[in-house]
Amino acid sequence: MLQQYKNILAPVDGSKATEPVLEKAIEVAKRNETHLDILNVLEVNQFSDSYGGAVSGDVIYRLVEDVQNRLEALKKQAEDAGVKDVDIHVRFGNPKPVISREFPHDHGNELIVMGTTGLNAVERLMVGSVTNYVSRNADVDVLIVKVNQK
């Protein structure tokens, strides 16, 4: 029997993995005639580390606004491709637990579609791959899209 997914999550991070992940999520959402959530998780600690803890609310507001605008463009892309039910989300926190458990639990996602990685080899070694973590810890199916690392 073919698996029918009613609610798909596509976490994106603005890396080169975003486009192939979104394309695959759109393809699966259309085939299943289902809802698609597009999520971007912002790590608050990346701001405090980068800016010595002195990040104003204004800087974060502008960043969230920018991310929201990019997500709106991805939503339009999904709708233009034929996905009828698309929502976009910005969450703060550690992407690993948010993507693997918290967001799917809150939104009833049955499938997570994500890329191999948005990090280079050194970053993966230092912070670990979110995709690797999610694939091992998610309570739902995970579809990993191979992203060309050129």
C-alpha positions in Angstrom: 0.0 0.0 0.0 1.3 3.4 -0.9 1.9 5.8 2.0 -0.4 8.8 2.0 1.0 11.8 3.9 -1.6 14.5 5.0 0.8 17.0 6.3 4.4 17.6 5.1 7.1 19.8 6.7 9.9 21.3 4.7 12.5 23.0 6.9 14.6 25.5 5.0 17.7 27.6 6.0 18.4 29.8 3.0 21.4 27.6 2.0 21.7 26.1 -1.5 19.7 23.1 -0.1 16.6 25.2 0.0 15.7 25.0 -3.7 16.0 21.2 -4.2 14.3 20.6 -0.8 11.4 22.8 -1.7 11.1 21.2 -5.2 10.9 17.7 -3.6 8.4 18.9 -0.9 6.2 20.4 -3.6 6.3 17.2 -5.7 5.3 15.1 -2.7 2.7 17.5 -1.5 1.1 17.6 -5.0 1.2 13.8 -5.3 -0.5 13.4 -1.9 -2.8 16.5 -2.4 -1.8 17.6 1.1 -0.8 20.5 3.3 2.8 21.8 3.3 4.5 23.7 6.1 7.6 25.6 5.2 9.7 26.3 8.3 12.8 28.4 9.1 14.4 28.0 12.5 16.5 30.9 13.8 19.0 30.1 16.5 19.0 32.9 19.0 22.4 31.9 20.4 23.9 32.5 16.9 23.2 36.2 17.4 24.6 36.5 20.9 27.7 34.6 19.9 28.2 36.7 16.8 27.5 40.0 18.3 28.9 39.6 21.7 25.5 39.4 23.3 24.6 43.0 22.2 21.8 42.2 19.8 19.0 44.8 19.8 15.4 43.8 19.2 15.6 46.0 16.1 18.2 43.8 14.5 16.3 40.6 15.3 13.0 42.2 14.0 14.7 43.1 10.7 16.1 39.6 10.4 12.8 38.0 11.1 11.1 40.4 8.6 13.7 39.4 5.9 13.2 35.6 6.6 9.4 36.1 6.5 9.8 37.8 3.1 11.9 34.9 1.8 9.4 32.4 3.1 6.5 34.3 1.4 8.4 33.9 -1.9 8.8 30.1 -1.3 5.1 29.9 -0.4 4.2 31.6 -3.7 6.5 29.2 -5.5 4.7 26.2 -4.0 1.3 27.7 -4.7 2.2 28.5 -8.3 3.4 24.9 -8.7 0.0 23.6 -7.7 0.1 23.1 -3.9 -3.2 24.3 -2.6 -2.5 24.5 1.2 0.8 26.1 2.3 1.7 27.8 5.5 5.0 29.4 6.5 6.6 29.6 9.9 9.5 31.2 11.7 10.6 29.6 15.0 13.3 30.5 17.4 15.4 27.8 19.0 17.7 24.9 18.3 16.8 23.5 14.9 17.5 19.9 15.9 14.7 19.4 18.5 12.4 21.9 16.8 12.5 20.1 13.4 12.7 16.6 14.7 10.0 16.7 17.4 8.6 20.0 18.5 7.2 21.4 15.3 5.9 18.1 13.9 4.2 17.5 17.2 2.5 20.9 17.3 1.4 20.8 13.6 0.8 17.1 13.0 3.4 16.7 10.3 3.8 13.1 9.0 6.8 13.6 6.8 9.8 15.9 7.0 11.6 16.7 3.7 15.1 18.2 4.2 18.4 18.5 2.5 21.6 16.6 3.2 23.1 19.7 4.8 23.4 23.4 4.6 26.9 23.3 6.2 30.3 22.7 4.9 32.5 19.9 6.2 34.1 21.9 8.9 30.8 23.3 10.2 29.3 19.8 10.2 32.2 18.6 12.3 31.9 21.4 14.8 28.1 21.7 15.2 26.9 18.4 13.8 24.4 17.9 11.0 20.8 18.9 11.7 19.7 16.4 9.0 21.7 13.6 10.7 20.1 14.4 14.1 16.6 14.7 12.6 16.8 11.4 10.7 17.8 9.6 13.9 15.4 11.3 16.3 12.2 12.3 14.5 9.0 10.5 15.4 7.8 10.7 11.7 9.2 9.7 8.3 12.2 11.8 7.0 12.9 12.2 3.3 16.5 13.4 2.7 17.1 15.2 -0.5 20.6 14.8 -1.9 22.0 18.3 -2.5 24.8 18.8 -5.0 27.7 20.1 -2.9 29.6 21.9 -5.7 
